Amino acid sequence: MKQHPIPQDITNYKFHLIGQMTLKQFGFVALATIIDFAIFKTNLIGVIKWPLIFIIAGLGAAIAFVPVEERPLDHWISTFFKNIYKPTKFFWKKANKIPDFFNYKITSTQADYFAPNVNLNPAKKQRIFEYLKSIPTDEKLDAFDVEENNKINNILSEFDNVQVDQEDVSIEIKKQEKPNLRTRVRKLQAPKAFISSSEHLPNQIFGLILDENGHAAAQAIIEIKNSSGQSLRILKSDGDGNFAINKSLPNGIYQILAERDNQKYPTLQIELTGETLNPLVIKP
């Protein structure tokens, strides 16, 4: 596995204030020295005192000067204790607060109901009354239904004030004529390479490649080389067996090699003289 360097803090430069030590390094060394001096003044036996003094002195020097993985040793010690006391399990507690969009309430007032400004003729008005009479009224209506019926009656009462001018309306029905449908026969077009040579540039190589049965060979690989044998163009034929290069080539002699499904075609040799070429046909 490829190793990647750990990002370093190159902007927070630490000044060496005391000799070759930073203030933080000097603090660790001074703390270890004070602890060693306190142990030296104790009445511990030498077998315990001196090993303990050397261990504390070495630990203070390691924390101050020895990095681990390009990080100071105090960073790893603090990280170790943080991860030990850091909780490893988290529990989700459902909140009792309901989102605001669920607390939305539609408020309606009497001003929401108004008489529509429409001009209904008596025929439509009669249909509305007939429909309302057809609704069964055996069931008991509550206060809400009674209020709704009163509002509907108020709206319908507005229709009595509507005046409709009677006009003579003549309806003319035109007979729709059937379209004259005729059968049109489309002619099949030849492959694109043979449509017109004028669509191509001078010294532009294009043509058609066929298989052993005389059918268009799709996805065939065509390679164009110069007289020195250097490969200049490599392209594939389309679904109709057509192929063409995008740009014109300099004057000279070129070789055209074709291959499809491990079947190689005979090598063609052409000479470009600055004129528009006729389409090439490559056969097995």
C-alpha positions in Angstrom: 0.0 0.0 0.0 1.4 3.4 -1.0 2.4 5.6 2.0 1.2 9.2 2.0 2.9 11.9 4.1 0.9 13.3 7.1 0.0 17.0 6.6 2.2 19.2 8.7 1.6 22.6 10.2 4.1 24.7 8.4 2.5 28.1 9.2 2.6 27.8 13.0 6.4 28.2 13.3 7.8 27.7 16.8 10.6 30.0 17.8 13.7 28.5 19.6 13.8 30.8 22.6 16.2 28.8 24.9 19.2 27.6 22.9 18.0 25.0 20.4 14.8 24.3 22.4 11.4 25.8 22.1 9.6 27.0 25.1 7.4 23.9 25.2 10.5 21.6 25.0 12.2 23.5 27.8 9.1 23.1 29.9 9.1 19.3 29.6 12.8 19.1 30.4 12.4 21.4 33.4 9.4 19.4 34.7 11.3 16.1 34.4 14.3 17.7 36.2 12.2 19.0 39.1 10.5 15.6 39.5 13.9 13.8 39.5 15.3 16.3 42.1 12.3 15.7 44.3 12.8 11.9 44.1 16.5 12.3 44.8 15.8 14.1 48.0 13.5 11.3 49.2 14.6 8.5 51.5 13.9 5.7 48.9 16.5 3.0 48.6 18.9 3.3 45.7 17.5 0.2 43.9 14.2 2.1 43.4 15.4 5.7 43.4 17.9 5.6 40.6 15.9 3.6 38.1 12.9 5.9 38.7 15.1 9.0 38.2 16.5 7.6 34.9 13.0 6.6 33.6 11.5 10.1 34.3 14.5 11.8 32.8 14.3 9.7 29.6 10.5 10.2 29.4 10.9 14.0 29.6 13.6 14.0 27.0 11.5 11.8 24.7 8.5 13.9 25.0 10.5 17.1 24.3 12.8 15.9 21.4 11.6 12.5 19.9 8.8 12.7 17.3 6.7 9.7 16.4 5.2 9.7 12.8 6.3 13.3 12.5 4.2 14.2 15.6 5.5 15.0 19.1 5.2 12.3 21.7 2.9 14.4 23.9 0.4 14.6 21.1 0.1 10.7 21.0 -0.1 10.5 24.8 -3.0 13.1 25.0 -4.7 11.4 22.0 -4.5 8.0 23.7 -6.2 9.2 26.9 -8.9 11.1 25.0 -9.8 8.0 23.0 -9.9 5.9 26.1 -12.5 8.1 27.9 -14.4 9.0 24.7 -17.8 7.4 24.6 -18.1 4.6 21.9 -21.9 4.3 22.0 -24.5 6.9 21.0 -28.2 6.7 21.5 -30.9 8.5 19.6 -33.6 10.2 21.6 -36.8 11.1 19.9 -37.7 14.8 20.1 -41.2 15.8 21.3 -41.3 18.9 19.2 -43.6 18.7 16.2 -42.2 20.4 13.0 -43.9 23.7 12.2 -45.2 22.5 8.8 -47.3 19.9 10.6 -48.9 22.5 12.8 -50.3 24.6 9.9 -54.0 25.2 10.2 -56.2 26.6 7.4 -58.2 29.6 8.7 -61.3 30.7 6.7 -63.6 33.7 7.3 -66.9 34.8 6.0 -65.2 37.0 3.5 -63.8 34.0 1.6 -67.3 33.2 0.3 -68.4 35.6 -2.5 -70.9 35.5 -5.2 -69.2 34.7 -8.5 -69.4 37.3 -11.2 -70.8 35.0 -14.0 -73.6 35.3 -16.5 -75.6 32.0 -16.4 -78.5 31.5 -18.6 -81.8 30.1 -17.2 -81.1 26.7 -18.7 -78.0 26.2 -16.6 -79.7 27.7 -13.5 -82.5 25.1 -13.9 -80.0 22.3 -14.1 -78.4 23.4 -10.9 -81.8 23.4 -9.1 -82.7 19.9 -10.5 -79.4 18.5 -9.3 -79.8 19.9 -5.8 -83.4 18.5 -5.6 -82.0 15.0 -6.7 -79.7 14.9 -3.6 -81.4 12.8 -0.8 -82.2 14.9 2.3 -83.4 12.1 4.6 -80.2 12.1 6.7 -79.9 14.6 9.5 -77.8 17.6 8.9 -75.3 18.9 11.4 -74.5 22.5 12.0 -71.7 22.5 9.4 -74.0 21.1 6.7 -76.7 23.6 7.5 -74.2 26.5 7.3 -73.0 25.2 3.9 -76.5 24.9 2.5 -77.2 28.5 3.6 -74.1 29.7 1.8 -75.1 27.8 -1.4 -78.6 29.3 -1.3 -77.1 32.8 -0.9 -74.9 32.2 -3.9 -77.8 30.9 -6.0 -80.0 33.8 -5.0 -77.5 36.1 -6.8 -78.3 34.4 -10.1 -81.9 35.9 -10.0 -80.4 39.3 -10.7 -78.6 38.1 -13.8 -80.1 39.2 -17.1 -79.5 37.4 -20.3 -80.0 38.9 -23.7 -81.6 36.5 -26.1 -79.8 36.5 -29.4 -80.4 34.5 -32.5 -77.6 32.0 -32.8 -77.2 30.2 -36.1 -75.1 27.1 -36.2 -73.5 26.0 -39.4 -72.3 22.5 -39.6 -69.6 21.9 -42.2 -68.9 18.5 -43.5 -65.4 17.5 -42.9 -63.6 16.3 -46.0 -61.4 13.3 -45.8 -57.7 14.0 -46.6 -56.4 12.8 -49.9 -53.9 10.2 -48.9 -51.5 8.9 -51.5 -48.8 6.3 -51.1 -45.3 7.6 -51.5 -42.3 5.3 -52.3 -39.0 6.4 -51.0 -35.8 5.5 -52.9 -33.0 3.9 -51.0 -29.9 5.9 -50.7 -26.5 4.6 -51.5 -23.9 4.5 -48.7 -22.6 7.9 -47.6 -19.2 7.3 -49.2 -20.7 7.0 -52.6 -23.2 10.0 -52.4 -20.9 12.6 -53.8 -17.1 13.0 -54.0 -17.6 16.8 -53.9 -18.4 16.6 -50.2 -14.8 15.7 -49.4 -11.6 17.7 -49.5 -8.6 17.1 -51.9 -6.3 14.4 -50.6 -8.9 13.2 -48.2 -9.1 9.4 -48.0 -12.6 7.8 -47.7 -14.5 4.8 -48.9 -16.3 1.6 -48.1 -15.1 -1.7 -46.6 -16.9 -5.0 -47.4 -16.7 -8.5 -45.9 -16.3 -11.8 -47.7 -20.0 -11.9 -48.6 -20.0 -8.4 -50.1 -21.8 -6.8 -47.1 -20.8 -3.7 -45.3 -18.1 -4.5 -42.7 -18.8 -2.5 -39.5 -16.2 -1.8 -36.9 -13.3 -2.6 -39.2 -9.9 -1.1 -38.3 -8.3 0.9 -41.1 -4.7 2.1 -40.8 -3.0 4.6 -43.1 0.8 4.6 -43.4 3.2 6.8 -45.4 5.9 5.7 -47.7 8.3 5.3 -44.8 5.9 2.9 -43.0 5.0 5.4 -40.3 1.4 5.1 -39.1 -0.5 8.4 -39.7 -4.2 7.5 -39.1 -6.1 4.7 -37.4 -9.9 4.7 -37.6 -12.9 2.4 -37.6 -15.7 2.0 -40.1 -19.2 2.9 -39.1 -22.3 0.7 -39.1 -22.6 1.0 -43.0 -19.0 0.1 -43.5 -18.0 3.8 -44.4 -14.7 5.3 -43.3 -13.1 8.7 -43.8 -10.3 10.8 -42.4 -11.1 14.3 -41.1 -8.2 16.2 -42.7 -6.4 16.1 -46.0 -2.9 14.5 -46.3 0.1 15.9 -48.0 1.0 14.7 -51.5 2.7 11.4 -51.6 2.3 7.6 -51.7 0.3 6.0 -48.9 -0.6 2.4 -47.9 -4.0 1.4 -46.5 -4.2 -1.6 -44.3 -7.5 -3.0 -43.0 -8.4 -5.7 -40.5 -11.7 -7.0 -39.0 -12.2 -9.9 -36.6 -8.6 -11.0 -37.1 -9.1 -11.1 -40.9 -6.6 -9.0 -42.7 -7.4 -7.3 -46.1 -5.0 -6.9 -49.0 -2.9 -3.8 -48.7 -3.9 -0.9 -51.0 -1.4 1.7 -52.2 -2.5 5.1 -53.5 -0.8 8.3 -54.6 -2.2 11.7 -53.5 -1.6 14.5 -56.0 -3.8 17.3 -54.5 -7.0 16.2 -56.3 -10.3 14.9 -54.9 -10.2 11.1 -54.7 -12.9 8.7 -55.7 -14.2 6.6 -52.9 -12.2 3.5 -52.2 -13.6 0.0 -51.9 -11.7 -2.5 -49.8 -12.6 -6.1 -50.3 -11.1 -9.4 -48.9 
